[in-house]
């Protein structure tokens, strides 16, 4: 689990170097109409995973602005292959 904004940047660099990643959006559950995004997970190789919580459920939470700033350019980069999980 990501615990600092510095780690968000480190993960972005690792994924960019790998050139590919799988991502999963974690939600609060419930119906698709009521679900709220609570975290984002990335995987860029076997055992290479990171989870960024958006709220403080696990004692740390970054909010969407910090995660979007760190991982948004990565996820928008057409040179990085992405697979949704």
N, C-alpha and C positions, 0 to 999 in steps of 0.2 A: 504494500500500500504506500502510495506517495504521502510523504509527511511534510514536505516543504515546497515552496515555489521553485527553489533551485532544482529539486528532483524532477519537477515537471519539465524543466528545460533540458536536464540530462537525458530523460527518457525521449524527448523529441529528437535530440541529437543521435541517440542510439537507433531509433526507428528510421531516421533519415539515412543513416549509414547502412542499415540493413536493406533499405529500398523497398520494404513491404511490411505490412502489418494487418492483423485482424483487429477489429474493434467491436465492442459491445456496449450498448447503452443500458445502464441499469435504471430501472424505474421503481416507483413506490408500489407498484402492483395495482391491482384492481382493474377496472375496464380501461381500454385505450382512451376513452373520453376523459377519465379522471386521473390517470397516471401522471406522475411528476418525475422528471429526470432527477435521479439522486447521485449518479456517478457515471464515469466513463472508464472502460478498461481497454488496454491495448496489449497485444501480444505480437512480438516480432521474431520469435523463434521458439523452439522447444524449451520450456521452462523460463522463458524471458517474458515476463508479464508485469504490468503495472496497473493499479487501480487508483483513480483520482476521485475521492468522494467530493460531492458538491455541497453537502451539508455536514453538520458536526456530529453525525450519528456515531462515528468511531473516534471521537475526540479531536478530529481534524476535519476541516471542510474548507474548500477554496472558493466556492461560488462559481457561477458560470463565466464571469469575466476573466478570472485568472486562468482557468482551464482553456477557454477560447483563445486567449492571448498566446498561451504556450503551445497548444496543440492544434489550434485552428489552421495556421499556415501549413502545418504538416499534413493535416487531413485534406486540405485543398490542393496540395501539390500533386499535379498529374504524374510526376516522376516517381512518386511513392505508390506502389500497388497496394490497394486496400480491399479487404474482404470483410463484409459485415457478418457478425455472428448472431 
